[in-house]
Amino acid sequence: MRLGVQGSVVCTQSPAPSEPAVEVMRLKAGQYFGEIALLTQEPRKATVTTAEPTKVLSLDRNTFVRVMGPLKDILKRNMEQYSKVMASNI
C-alpha cells in the first residue's frame, strides 16, 4: 500500500492486453493506492505513474496487516466503491 505525501499520481488500466492503457483515476497527497492487492493477495490491477515530483510512504504486507488490520472492513468497503468506479470507466 502506498500513501501519497506530496505530488500526484495517475492510475491507468488496459481494457484488454492488446489495447492501450486509459487513465481511470488521479490521486493527490493524502490518498492511497495498492490496498486491494494487500487485502485480496491478487496481482495489482492498475499501473500508477507519477504526474509530477511525488513522495509516497509504503507499507509491506506484514506491516499493513499489523497496522491496518483493524481498518480492514473500511478498506474493503472502499474497495467495493473502487470496483464500481472501475466498471463505469472501462
Protein Blocks (a to p, Z undefined) as FASTA:
>chain_A
ZZdfbdcddddddfbfkbccddfbdcdehiaehklmmmnopacfbdcddfbdcddddddf
klmmmmmmmmmmmmmmmmmmmmmmmmmmZZ
